[in-house]
Amino acid sequence: MRPWTCRRPHFLTTFDSPASAITCARAVIGSMREIGVDLRIGLHTGECDIVGSELRGIAVHIGARVASQAAAGEILASQTVKDLVAGSAIEFQDRGSHEQGVPGDWRLYSVV
């Protein structure tokens, strides 16, 4: 019998608002931590195209790259997400700027 190994499965989910995405991410991180699983979540918002049953576009790629920068158990968000929830009670910690495979540096924030 071979032991089960996880090859870092990825999930892509869409939301009506960045605040809804953050609320869900917090719930998922908390629930999974209770069973000993630490997820990495990356949040970005932008225009996407639906082609058949697939979601495509630069925003999808940026979101995946944001997630790849997150530490285990961390919710990492782009500057775009942070700006869109300004005025809410959601707090962020600056994680510096990173290259995302698109022109320029992207400032990323950990959701507190």
CNS distance restraints for C-alpha pairs under 8 A (distance, minus, plus):
assign (resid  14 and name CA) (resid  21 and name CA) 7.80 0.50 0.50
assign (resid  15 and name CA) (resid  20 and name CA) 6.43 0.50 0.50
assign (resid  15 and name CA) (resid  21 and name CA) 5.87 0.50 0.50
assign (resid  16 and name CA) (resid  20 and name CA) 6.89 0.50 0.50
assign (resid  17 and name CA) (resid  21 and name CA) 6.53 0.50 0.50
assign (resid  18 and name CA) (resid  22 and name CA) 6.27 0.50 0.50
assign (resid  18 and name CA) (resid  43 and name CA) 7.98 0.50 0.50
assign (resid  18 and name CA) (resid  44 and name CA) 7.99 0.50 0.50
assign (resid  18 and name CA) (resid  45 and name CA) 7.10 0.50 0.50
assign (resid  18 and name CA) (resid  81 and name CA) 5.99 0.50 0.50
assign (resid  18 and name CA) (resid  84 and name CA) 6.98 0.50 0.50
assign (resid  18 and name CA) (resid  85 and name CA) 6.82 0.50 0.50
assign (resid  19 and name CA) (resid  23 and name CA) 6.18 0.50 0.50
assign (resid  19 and name CA) (resid  85 and name CA) 6.31 0.50 0.50
assign (resid  20 and name CA) (resid  24 and name CA) 6.18 0.50 0.50
assign (resid  21 and name CA) (resid  25 and name CA) 6.01 0.50 0.50
assign (resid  21 and name CA) (resid  43 and name CA) 7.53 0.50 0.50
assign (resid  22 and name CA) (resid  26 and name CA) 6.13 0.50 0.50
assign (resid  22 and name CA) (resid  43 and name CA) 7.85 0.50 0.50
assign (resid  22 and name CA) (resid 111 and name CA) 7.92 0.50 0.50
assign (resid  23 and name CA) (resid  27 and name CA) 6.41 0.50 0.50
assign (resid  24 and name CA) (resid  28 and name CA) 6.13 0.50 0.50
assign (resid  25 and name CA) (resid  29 and name CA) 6.00 0.50 0.50
assign (resid  25 and name CA) (resid  41 and name CA) 7.03 0.50 0.50
assign (resid  25 and name CA) (resid  75 and name CA) 6.97 0.50 0.50
assign (resid  26 and name CA) (resid  30 and name CA) 6.09 0.50 0.50
assign (resid  26 and name CA) (resid  75 and name CA) 7.62 0.50 0.50
assign (resid  27 and name CA) (resid  31 and name CA) 6.06 0.50 0.50
assign (resid  28 and name CA) (resid  32 and name CA) 6.02 0.50 0.50
assign (resid  29 and name CA) (resid  33 and name CA) 6.02 0.50 0.50
assign (resid  29 and name CA) (resid  38 and name CA) 6.99 0.50 0.50
assign (resid  29 and name CA) (resid  39 and name CA) 6.28 0.50 0.50
assign (resid  29 and name CA) (resid  73 and name CA) 6.35 0.50 0.50
assign (resid  29 and name CA) (resid  74 and name CA) 7.80 0.50 0.50
assign (resid  30 and name CA) (resid  34 and name CA) 6.47 0.50 0.50
assign (resid  31 and name CA) (resid  35 and name CA) 7.14 0.50 0.50
assign (resid  32 and name CA) (resid  36 and name CA) 6.47 0.50 0.50
assign (resid  32 and name CA) (resid  37 and name CA) 5.12 0.50 0.50
assign (resid  32 and name CA) (resid  38 and name CA) 6.49 0.50 0.50
assign (resid  32 and name CA) (resid  39 and name CA) 7.38 0.50 0.50
assign (resid  33 and name CA) (resid  37 and name CA) 5.04 0.50 0.50
assign (resid  33 and name CA) (resid  38 and name CA) 5.59 0.50 0.50
assign (resid  33 and name CA) (resid  73 and name CA) 7.56 0.50 0.50
assign (resid  38 and name CA) (resid  72 and name CA) 5.27 0.50 0.50
assign (resid  38 and name CA) (resid  73 and name CA) 4.64 0.50 0.50
assign (resid  39 and name CA) (resid  72 and name CA) 5.51 0.50 0.50
assign (resid  39 and name CA) (resid  73 and name CA) 5.03 0.50 0.50
assign (resid  39 and name CA) (resid  74 and name CA) 7.09 0.50 0.50
assign (resid  40 and name CA) (resid  67 and name CA) 6.18 0.50 0.50
assign (resid  40 and name CA) (resid  68 and name CA) 7.61 0.50 0.50
assign (resid  40 and name CA) (resid  70 and name CA) 5.49 0.50 0.50
assign (resid  40 and name CA) (resid  71 and name CA) 5.98 0.50 0.50
assign (resid  40 and name CA) (resid  72 and name CA) 5.12 0.50 0.50
assign (resid  40 and name CA) (resid  73 and name CA) 5.56 0.50 0.50
assign (resid  40 and name CA) (resid  74 and name CA) 5.41 0.50 0.50
assign (resid  40 and name CA) (resid  75 and name CA) 6.34 0.50 0.50
assign (resid  40 and name CA) (resid  76 and name CA) 7.96 0.50 0.50
assign (resid  41 and name CA) (resid  67 and name CA) 5.14 0.50 0.50
assign (resid  41 and name CA) (resid  70 and name CA) 6.53 0.50 0.50
assign (resid  41 and name CA) (resid  73 and name CA) 7.84 0.50 0.50
assign (resid  41 and name CA) (resid  74 and name CA) 6.29 0.50 0.50
assign (resid  41 and name CA) (resid  75 and name CA) 4.72 0.50 0.50
assign (resid  41 and name CA) (resid  76 and name CA) 6.12 0.50 0.50
assign (resid  42 and name CA) (resid  63 and name CA) 5.86 0.50 0.50
assign (resid  42 and name CA) (resid  64 and name CA) 6.69 0.50 0.50
assign (resid  42 and name CA) (resid  65 and name CA) 7.66 0.50 0.50
assign (resid  42 and name CA) (resid  66 and name CA) 4.91 0.50 0.50
assign (resid  42 and name CA) (resid  67 and name CA) 3.58 0.50 0.50
assign (resid  42 and name CA) (resid  68 and name CA) 7.35 0.50 0.50
assign (resid  42 and name CA) (resid  69 and name CA) 7.92 0.50 0.50
assign (resid  42 and name CA) (resid  70 and name CA) 6.69 0.50 0.50
assign (resid  42 and name CA) (resid  75 and name CA) 5.91 0.50 0.50
assign (resid  42 and name CA) (resid  76 and name CA) 4.84 0.50 0.50
assign (resid  42 and name CA) (resid  77 and name CA) 5.75 0.50 0.50
assign (resid  43 and name CA) (resid  63 and name CA) 5.69 0.50 0.50
assign (resid  43 and name CA) (resid  66 and name CA) 6.75 0.50 0.50
assign (resid  43 and name CA) (resid  67 and name CA) 7.07 0.50 0.50
assign (resid  43 and name CA) (resid  75 and name CA) 7.46 0.50 0.50
assign (resid  43 and name CA) (resid  76 and name CA) 6.17 0.50 0.50
assign (resid  43 and name CA) (resid  77 and name CA) 4.57 0.50 0.50
assign (resid  43 and name CA) (resid  78 and name CA) 6.37 0.50 0.50
assign (resid  43 and name CA) (resid  81 and name CA) 7.03 0.50 0.50
assign (resid  44 and name CA) (resid  59 and name CA) 6.86 0.50 0.50
assign (resid  44 and name CA) (resid  62 and name CA) 6.92 0.50 0.50
assign (resid  44 and name CA) (resid  63 and name CA) 4.93 0.50 0.50
assign (resid  44 and name CA) (resid  66 and name CA) 7.44 0.50 0.50
assign (resid  44 and name CA) (resid  77 and name CA) 6.09 0.50 0.50
assign (resid  44 and name CA) (resid  78 and name CA) 5.44 0.50 0.50
assign (resid  44 and name CA) (resid  80 and name CA) 6.73 0.50 0.50
assign (resid  44 and name CA) (resid  81 and name CA) 5.82 0.50 0.50
assign (resid  45 and name CA) (resid  59 and name CA) 6.37 0.50 0.50
assign (resid  45 and name CA) (resid  63 and name CA) 7.61 0.50 0.50
assign (resid  45 and name CA) (resid  80 and name CA) 6.67 0.50 0.50
assign (resid  45 and name CA) (resid  81 and name CA) 6.23 0.50 0.50
assign (resid  46 and name CA) (resid  58 and name CA) 7.99 0.50 0.50
assign (resid  46 and name CA) (resid  59 and name CA) 5.07 0.50 0.50
assign (resid  47 and name CA) (resid  57 and name CA) 7.09 0.50 0.50
assign (resid  47 and name CA) (resid  58 and name CA) 7.79 0.50 0.50
assign (resid  47 and name CA) (resid  59 and name CA) 6.23 0.50 0.50
assign (resid  48 and name CA) (resid  55 and name CA) 6.47 0.50 0.50
assign (resid  48 and name CA) (resid  56 and name CA) 5.62 0.50 0.50
assign (resid  48 and name CA) (resid  57 and name CA) 4.91 0.50 0.50
assign (resid  48 and name CA) (resid  58 and name CA) 7.29 0.50 0.50
assign (resid  48 and name CA) (resid  59 and name CA) 6.33 0.50 0.50
assign (resid  48 and name CA) (resid  60 and name CA) 7.07 0.50 0.50
assign (resid  49 and name CA) (resid  55 and name CA) 5.75 0.50 0.50
assign (resid  49 and name CA) (resid  56 and name CA) 5.08 0.50 0.50
assign (resid  49 and name CA) (resid  57 and name CA) 5.91 0.50 0.50
assign (resid  50 and name CA) (resid  54 and name CA) 5.67 0.50 0.50
assign (resid  50 and name CA) (resid  55 and name CA) 4.69 0.50 0.50
assign (resid  50 and name CA) (resid  56 and name CA) 6.20 0.50 0.50
assign (resid  51 and name CA) (resid  55 and name CA) 6.34 0.50 0.50
assign (resid  51 and name CA) (resid  56 and name CA) 7.04 0.50 0.50
assign (resid  55 and name CA) (resid  60 and name CA) 7.43 0.50 0.50
assign (resid  56 and name CA) (resid  60 and name CA) 6.10 0.50 0.50
assign (resid  57 and name CA) (resid  61 and name CA) 6.86 0.50 0.50
assign (resid  58 and name CA) (resid  62 and name CA) 6.17 0.50 0.50
assign (resid  59 and name CA) (resid  63 and name CA) 6.05 0.50 0.50
assign (resid  60 and name CA) (resid  64 and name CA) 6.34 0.50 0.50
assign (resid  61 and name CA) (resid  65 and name CA) 6.30 0.50 0.50
assign (resid  62 and name CA) (resid  66 and name CA) 6.14 0.50 0.50
assign (resid  62 and name CA) (resid 100 and name CA) 6.30 0.50 0.50
assign (resid  62 and name CA) (resid 101 and name CA) 7.81 0.50 0.50
assign (resid  62 and name CA) (resid 102 and name CA) 7.94 0.50 0.50
assign (resid  63 and name CA) (resid  67 and name CA) 6.27 0.50 0.50
assign (resid  64 and name CA) (resid  68 and name CA) 6.29 0.50 0.50
assign (resid  65 and name CA) (resid  69 and name CA) 6.63 0.50 0.50
assign (resid  65 and name CA) (resid 100 and name CA) 5.93 0.50 0.50
assign (resid  65 and name CA) (resid 101 and name CA) 7.96 0.50 0.50
assign (resid  66 and name CA) (resid  70 and name CA) 6.81 0.50 0.50
assign (resid  66 and name CA) (resid  76 and name CA) 6.60 0.50 0.50
assign (resid  66 and name CA) (resid  77 and name CA) 6.87 0.50 0.50
assign (resid  66 and name CA) (resid  78 and name CA) 6.95 0.50 0.50
assign (resid  66 and name CA) (resid 100 and name CA) 7.38 0.50 0.50
assign (resid  66 and name CA) (resid 108 and name CA) 7.55 0.50 0.50
assign (resid  67 and name CA) (resid  75 and name CA) 7.97 0.50 0.50
assign (resid  67 and name CA) (resid  76 and name CA) 6.62 0.50 0.50
assign (resid  69 and name CA) (resid  76 and name CA) 7.64 0.50 0.50
assign (resid  70 and name CA) (resid  74 and name CA) 5.73 0.50 0.50
assign (resid  70 and name CA) (resid  75 and name CA) 6.61 0.50 0.50
assign (resid  70 and name CA) (resid  76 and name CA) 5.59 0.50 0.50
assign (resid  74 and name CA) (resid 110 and name CA) 6.84 0.50 0.50
assign (resid  74 and name CA) (resid 111 and name CA) 7.55 0.50 0.50
assign (resid  75 and name CA) (resid 110 and name CA) 5.73 0.50 0.50
assign (resid  75 and name CA) (resid 111 and name CA) 5.50 0.50 0.50
assign (resid  76 and name CA) (resid 108 and name CA) 6.65 0.50 0.50
assign (resid  76 and name CA) (resid 109 and name CA) 5.56 0.50 0.50
assign (resid  76 and name CA) (resid 110 and name CA) 4.49 0.50 0.50
assign (resid  76 and name CA) (resid 111 and name CA) 6.09 0.50 0.50
assign (resid  77 and name CA) (resid  81 and name CA) 6.05 0.50 0.50
assign (resid  77 and name CA) (resid  82 and name CA) 6.85 0.50 0.50
assign (resid  77 and name CA) (resid 108 and name CA) 5.71 0.50 0.50
assign (resid  77 and name CA) (resid 109 and name CA) 5.17 0.50 0.50
assign (resid  77 and name CA) (resid 110 and name CA) 6.20 0.50 0.50
assign (resid  77 and name CA) (resid 111 and name CA) 6.92 0.50 0.50
assign (resid  78 and name CA) (resid  82 and name CA) 6.53 0.50 0.50
assign (resid  78 and name CA) (resid 106 and name CA) 7.14 0.50 0.50
assign (resid  78 and name CA) (resid 107 and name CA) 6.34 0.50 0.50
assign (resid  78 and name CA) (resid 108 and name CA) 4.79 0.50 0.50
assign (resid  78 and name CA) (resid 109 and name CA) 6.29 0.50 0.50
assign (resid  79 and name CA) (resid  83 and name CA) 6.05 0.50 0.50
assign (resid  79 and name CA) (resid 106 and name CA) 7.22 0.50 0.50
assign (resid  79 and name CA) (resid 107 and name CA) 5.65 0.50 0.50
assign (resid  79 and name CA) (resid 108 and name CA) 5.92 0.50 0.50
assign (resid  79 and name CA) (resid 109 and name CA) 7.02 0.50 0.50
assign (resid  80 and name CA) (resid  84 and name CA) 6.29 0.50 0.50
assign (resid  81 and name CA) (resid  85 and name CA) 6.52 0.50 0.50
assign (resid  82 and name CA) (resid  86 and name CA) 6.41 0.50 0.50
assign (resid  82 and name CA) (resid  92 and name CA) 7.59 0.50 0.50
assign (resid  82 and name CA) (resid 109 and name CA) 7.59 0.50 0.50
assign (resid  85 and name CA) (resid  90 and name CA) 7.34 0.50 0.50
assign (resid  90 and name CA) (resid 111 and name CA) 7.46 0.50 0.50
assign (resid  90 and name CA) (resid 112 and name CA) 7.46 0.50 0.50
assign (resid  91 and name CA) (resid 111 and name CA) 6.16 0.50 0.50
assign (resid  91 and name CA) (resid 112 and name CA) 5.38 0.50 0.50
assign (resid  92 and name CA) (resid 109 and name CA) 5.72 0.50 0.50
assign (resid  92 and name CA) (resid 110 and name CA) 5.46 0.50 0.50
assign (resid  92 and name CA) (resid 111 and name CA) 4.67 0.50 0.50
assign (resid  92 and name CA) (resid 112 and name CA) 5.31 0.50 0.50
assign (resid  93 and name CA) (resid 109 and name CA) 5.32 0.50 0.50
assign (resid  93 and name CA) (resid 110 and name CA) 5.07 0.50 0.50
assign (resid  93 and name CA) (resid 111 and name CA) 6.53 0.50 0.50
assign (resid  93 and name CA) (resid 112 and name CA) 6.58 0.50 0.50
assign (resid  94 and name CA) (resid 107 and name CA) 7.72 0.50 0.50
assign (resid  94 and name CA) (resid 108 and name CA) 6.40 0.50 0.50
assign (resid  94 and name CA) (resid 109 and name CA) 4.59 0.50 0.50
assign (resid  94 and name CA) (resid 110 and name CA) 6.48 0.50 0.50
assign (resid  95 and name CA) (resid 107 and name CA) 7.23 0.50 0.50
assign (resid  95 and name CA) (resid 108 and name CA) 5.38 0.50 0.50
assign (resid  95 and name CA) (resid 109 and name CA) 5.10 0.50 0.50
assign (resid  95 and name CA) (resid 110 and name CA) 6.46 0.50 0.50
assign (resid  96 and name CA) (resid 107 and name CA) 5.48 0.50 0.50
assign (resid  96 and name CA) (resid 108 and name CA) 5.85 0.50 0.50
assign (resid  96 and name CA) (resid 109 and name CA) 7.40 0.50 0.50
assign (resid  97 and name CA) (resid 105 and name CA) 5.69 0.50 0.50
assign (resid  97 and name CA) (resid 106 and name CA) 5.06 0.50 0.50
assign (resid  97 and name CA) (resid 107 and name CA) 4.00 0.50 0.50
assign (resid  97 and name CA) (resid 108 and name CA) 6.01 0.50 0.50
assign (resid  98 and name CA) (resid 105 and name CA) 5.28 0.50 0.50
assign (resid  98 and name CA) (resid 106 and name CA) 5.17 0.50 0.50
assign (resid  98 and name CA) (resid 107 and name CA) 6.26 0.50 0.50
assign (resid  98 and name CA) (resid 108 and name CA) 7.22 0.50 0.50
assign (resid  99 and name CA) (resid 103 and name CA) 7.91 0.50 0.50
assign (resid  99 and name CA) (resid 104 and name CA) 6.67 0.50 0.50
assign (resid  99 and name CA) (resid 105 and name CA) 4.81 0.50 0.50
assign (resid  99 and name CA) (resid 106 and name CA) 6.04 0.50 0.50
assign (resid 100 and name CA) (resid 104 and name CA) 7.95 0.50 0.50
assign (resid 100 and name CA) (resid 105 and name CA) 6.98 0.50 0.50
assign (resid 100 and name CA) (resid 106 and name CA) 6.62 0.50 0.50
